[in-house]
Amino acid sequence: MDKYYSQIRNEIINNEATRIVKSYSINKSDLISKYNIGKELSEAGKHYGEGIIKEYSKKLTEEFGKGYTVTNLKYFRKFYYFVKSHPLGDQLSWTHYRVLIPLDDINKINYYIEQIQLRNLSKRKLEECIKSKEYERLPDSLKEKLITKKEDVVVTDLVKNPIIINNPNNIEVLTEKVLHKLIMEDLPNFLKQLGDGFTFRDIEYPIKVGNRYNYIDLLLYNYIFKCFCVVELKITELKKEHKGQIEFYMNYIDENKKGIDDNKTIGIIICKEGNEYIKKYFPENSIIAREYEIKS
C-alpha cells in the first residue's frame, strides 16, 4: 500500500470518528477531510499520473462504500486547489462548494461566498442566483466597490440590471399596466431583484397637483438605507422627460411623507431600453434607470 493511499485511508477513518464524537462540527470536519484528500490526490497524481484516481476510487469504494467515485475524487482535488485561494467559509457546506468550484471568476466567487453568509443561501438558492446571473447584473459601480473593498455602498448600487420580470402565462407586454400586473403577481421576486432591504408600501400612490391626481407606479421603502423609493415603469426607451417626472414625485415624497430620520428619496426608472446619454445627467446616487427583461 503506497503512502498516498495510506494517508487518504487514514483521513477517511479519522473523519468518520470525528463525525460520531463531535456532531456539531460535522460540516467543518467533512470539508477539512475533503481538502486533505484532495491534497494527497494532487501529490499522488504528480508521482503516478492521472490514472491513479481510478485505482484509488476502486479500492476506497470496496473498503468504505459509495462516495468515492472517480468524479467525487476529482472534485476533492479541485476543492483542494479552490481552498488554497479561498479560505473555508463558516456557513459553506460541501454542496455549496460543488456549485462554486466550476466558476472561473474570482470576483464572482467572492461575491457568492459573501451572499451565502449574508443571506444564508441554501444550495438551491445559490444555484438560482448563479443561473439568473445575479453577479453579472450588478451595476459596475458596485462590482468595483466589492473588488476594492470600499465601504461606501449606496442603495442605488444594489439594483440589478436588467431586472428579470416573470411572465409564466406569456402575456404580451403592450402597456405599462400589463408590466405593473406582472410585477405585482410576483412581488417578492421583484423586490429581490432590486436588492436587500426593499419593502412594498403602495401601488399607484396618488399625488394631488391642483385639482388633478398623478399616480406613482410603485412606492417602496428600504429599511437598510432608511429611505423611500419611487419606481416608475416605462415600456419605451428611457426619455429625458422621465427624469423630470420622477424627480417631481421624489420631491413630493420628501416634502409630504419622509420622516425626520429618513434619508432623501431615491428614484428607479424601469424601462424597456436604456439611454446612456440621458443617464449622464441623472443626479448621482439619487436616480437610476434599469432595463427590464421578460422571462416566460
Summary of the structure (lengths in Angstrom):
residues: 296
radius of gyration: 25.6
end to end distance: 56.7
largest distance: 90.7
contacts: 854
relative contact order: 0.07
helix: 52%
strand: 18%
